[in-house]
Amino acid sequence: MSKFGALINDHQPLLLVFFNPDDTVSTLMHPVLKDVAAAMGDHGKVIKIDVEKNEVLSQALRVKVLPTLMIYKAGEMLWRQSGEQDANTLISLMKDHVD
């Protein structure tokens, strides 16, 4: 989890997406996440986290529904939502937290 701490302490917004590759809704989000990452460029990051490969982290953050999306900045969770989201909403949320 020390890597997780280093990730979320960045001063640019970080969108974490907890998913399962066997979950249809999770995999449908992948093109949306690419659009968000492209729109944010150097002003934010998008990281997908496979819940099966990261069980301890998923349990620690109480991820129950997939996909679960979180925005962190400077070590603080600023937003959390479960379920499918559209690119424009995610881009707007991320841009709200750019310095």
Secondary structure per residue as TSV (DSSP state, phi and psi in degrees):
chain	resnum	aa	ss	phi	psi
A	1	M	-	360.0	-9.1
A	2	S	H	-64.9	-32.9
A	3	K	H	-64.3	-38.5
A	4	F	H	-62.5	-44.1
A	5	G	H	-59.5	-41.7
A	6	A	H	-65.9	-38.5
A	7	L	H	-62.7	-49.4
A	8	I	H	-78.0	-10.8
A	9	N	T	-84.1	1.4
A	10	D	-	-63.3	152.1
A	11	H	S	-90.7	0.7
A	12	Q	S	-101.5	149.9
A	13	P	-	-63.4	143.1
A	14	L	E	-125.2	121.2
A	15	L	E	-97.6	115.0
A	16	L	E	-98.8	134.3
A	17	V	E	-126.4	111.1
A	18	F	E	-88.2	126.0
A	19	F	E	-143.8	170.9
A	20	N	-	-129.9	127.2
A	21	P	T	-62.8	-16.7
A	22	D	T	-89.6	-3.6
A	23	D	-	-95.2	121.3
A	24	T	H	-59.8	-46.5
A	25	V	H	-62.5	-40.4
A	26	S	H	-59.5	-46.6
A	27	T	H	-71.8	-28.0
A	28	L	H	-67.2	-21.4
A	29	M	T	-77.0	-18.6
A	30	H	H	-56.2	-46.6
A	31	P	H	-63.0	-35.4
A	32	V	H	-62.7	-43.6
A	33	L	H	-65.5	-35.1
A	34	K	H	-63.7	-40.1
A	35	D	H	-64.0	-41.9
A	36	V	H	-63.0	-47.4
A	37	A	H	-60.3	-41.9
A	38	A	H	-64.8	-41.8
A	39	A	H	-68.0	-33.7
A	40	M	H	-81.0	-29.4
A	41	G	G	55.6	-126.9
A	42	D	G	-83.7	3.4
A	43	H	G	-97.5	7.2
A	44	G	-	179.3	164.4
A	45	K	E	-126.5	152.1
A	46	V	E	-123.5	124.1
A	47	I	E	-128.5	126.1
A	48	K	E	-93.7	135.2
A	49	I	E	-123.5	116.1
A	50	D	E	-74.7	117.8
A	51	V	T	-65.1	-28.0
A	52	E	T	-71.2	-33.5
A	53	K	T	-87.7	-12.6
A	54	N	-	-131.7	53.2
A	55	E	H	-61.3	-42.0
A	56	V	H	-62.4	-47.1
A	57	L	H	-63.9	-44.3
A	58	S	H	-60.4	-41.9
A	59	Q	H	-68.8	-40.4
A	60	A	H	-61.8	-34.4
A	61	L	T	-94.2	6.3
A	62	R	T	54.7	47.1
A	63	V	-	-79.4	116.6
A	64	K	-	-116.4	-34.9
A	65	V	S	-112.5	140.0
A	66	L	S	-115.1	144.3
A	67	P	S	-75.0	151.4
A	68	T	E	-114.2	129.3
A	69	L	E	-115.6	140.1
A	70	M	E	-138.6	143.3
A	71	I	E	-113.4	125.4
A	72	Y	E	-116.8	152.1
A	73	K	E	-155.7	131.2
A	74	A	T	52.3	39.8
A	75	G	T	81.2	2.0
A	76	E	E	-114.6	133.2
A	77	M	E	-76.7	123.2
A	78	L	E	-102.8	-22.1
A	79	W	E	-160.2	145.1
A	80	R	E	-148.8	137.3
A	81	Q	E	-153.6	142.7
A	82	S	E	-107.5	147.5
A	83	G	S	101.2	174.0
A	84	E	-	-66.9	140.4
A	85	Q	-	-131.7	153.9
A	86	D	-	-93.7	159.3
A	87	A	H	-60.6	-43.8
A	88	N	H	-61.1	-40.5
A	89	T	H	-63.8	-46.6
A	90	L	H	-65.7	-40.3
A	91	I	H	-63.0	-45.0
A	92	S	H	-61.4	-44.6
A	93	L	H	-62.1	-42.4
A	94	M	H	-65.6	-44.1
A	95	K	H	-64.9	-27.1
A	96	D	T	-61.2	-21.4
A	97	H	T	-113.7	13.5
A	98	V	-	-81.0	137.7
A	99	D	-	-67.6	360.0
